[in-house]
């Protein structure tokens, strides 16, 4: 029984250490030589909704029209409480699967559900895994397709309910480029429009 408790604690620590390491990797600053000098267009999309393909199509279109534009994209993280519930559910999923596979007897009368899980370890583990993944997917699915120009929000699918058409995005970019370079000599800047 002690090995099971140690295994569960190890699994929880592993999940949290992976999360902490991924946050540390995200916060690596650019050096002076690697700093970007041009305007940046940043997309935040819902990966679980399938918007990564739309992002990649926009990158191809925008790179042809605006080669100097830096384009970045990443998954839109949902509000904190949904992400917290998804992480807790993921940890509980692993814990329950470990308990099912190990066949732990808690010394209490077994319920019919737990007896079935112990009798059918493979099927119950797969069932727990799939159900928890479906719930986690619903929790982290935001439906977002947000666009920021130099950290200024310029489009939000969450507010408008739709993804912008390429011509709309071109107009937005042209407007913001015009605003950014209005006090400079526009003749010296070569943007392909």
Beta strands, then each sheet from edge to edge (+ up, - down):
strand 1: 40-45
strand 2: 70-75
strand 3: 145-149
strand 4: 152-156
sheet 1: 2+ 1+ 3- 4+
end
